[in-house]
Amino acid sequence: MPKASPQPHAPDTAPIPITNFTKDRYVSREWMERERDRLWARTWLVAGMAADVAAPGQYFTFEIGAESILIARGADGVLRAMHNACTHRGTRLVTEPLGTLRKVVCPYHAWAYGLDGELQGVPGAARFSNGIPKRDLALKPVEVAEALGMVFVRLVPAGPTIAEFLAPIAELIAPYRLEAMTVTNDQTVSHTCNWKAILDNFAELYHVPFIHPLHRRMFECAAAPFELFEHGHTAVYVEGGTTDSGFPVPEAPTDLLAMQLQAFGLDPADFKGRVPAIRPALQRAKRKVAEARGIDYSAFSDDQLSDVWQFNLFPNVILSITPESAWLMRSRPDAADPGKSHFDMITLVQFHGTEQDVAKAKGEDGVEAGTHFRLNGPRPADYQRPPRDSFTHEDIIAGRKTMTVTIDEDISLLARVQQGMASSGFEAVWLSDEEARVQHFHDALDAALAGE
């Protein structure tokens, strides 16, 4: 496996060799098949959120390439994962992405299975001259584990345990308590680019000043330190409550900084000519407001109260988190075409308080929910877990759908990346030191395909 860096590095330094690589990994079917057999089958994968299968009878499905996995919590309270394919003639059993079931019934010939995967009933069983060996005909199990508020699966049970796999980053993610956050949006966009092009995009900030103009008004991306970990994981730590050092410091707070100041009772006019003082002021104000509301932020440093920490979990998940909210983004390969992929984005919010506090919270500020601009009140009493919204990248380009301004900007450009890779005039990537996280990801990919 690639060597990890021992501490955060400045964005203009590369703690690992930049070796570059050819384009075949983005366009080749042979590469796609190797990934299917050696990466997707043998690596721990984030299948979904543990909160979606917290109660007996709850389930969700997870598609990775041609594989469909059913994850369900049985009446005995045990979480299980199994192949979502009837053992009679292979019919896909469950097509809804999540919900509640008492049992699984094949829509074709009505074979019935329990949520433990056991075969419970076969119509016309007496007509099977070979009998019905129920143990052999149970749904094929898949290794499953819960960690950090997420559910992980692994098709081939070999290699590191989930604790070993997450050890380099678990203690950094744990204080954010993803398990206590609430899903407020669930989206999937089908795209015309390789799944790795999406991962590459979220493994560097080199592109930010050129396609994300909003960021310069509230984040310091130019000097964001990054970290490389074992097993291919990476992190980048982006300062918030400030402006980008790649541009002149404004005389007065930007519109987005003013919004944050006002959310915590601070007057933007007090920071005219003092924009660098905004970040520590926001940190102090947020901690003070949190203490007054009984919110425990003792696990977070002052920096974490204003900053966005992003973790890329090998091989295909991007986790962008603050104490108040998170984006869990996941890139999945298409089942047949290396030039296509599916990008999931789950939005999570950390609500505080109980449903009984809703009226009081709304009376105080007129708002029930929020983002990292403000502390969130209690979860709305009428909350329902949103269904998954699936669409294409053309819907984003046409303005029919949105995944936030920033993500829309990324999605809109990535189709052009794949188009350019198909050109005979492009043979290999040429990375800068600032793209060391991209290199680390591909080093880990190479190691996985080599069986290391």
Secondary structure, 3 states (H helix, E strand, C coil): CCCCCCCCECCCCCCCCCCCCECHHHHCHHHHHHHHHHHHCCCCEEEEEHHHHCCCCEEEEEEECCEEEEEEECCCCCEEEEECECCCCCCECCCCCEEECCCEECCCCCCEECCCCCEEECCCHHHCCCCCCCCCCCCCEEEEEEECCEEEEECCCCCCCHHHHHHHHHHHHHHHCHHHCEEEEEEEEEECCCHHHHHHHCCCCCCHHHHCCCHHHCEECCCCCEEECHHHCEEEEEEECCCCCCCCCCCCCCHHHHHHHHHCCCCHHHHCCCHHHHHHHHHHHHHHHHHHCCCCCCCCCHHHHHCEEEEEECCCEEEEECCCEEEEEEEEECCCCCCCEEEEEEEEECCCCCHHHHHHHHHHHCCCCCCCCCCCCCCCCCCCCCCCEEEEHHHHHCCCCCCCHHHHHHHHHHHHHHHHHCCCCCCECCCCHHHHHHHHHHHHHHHHHCCC
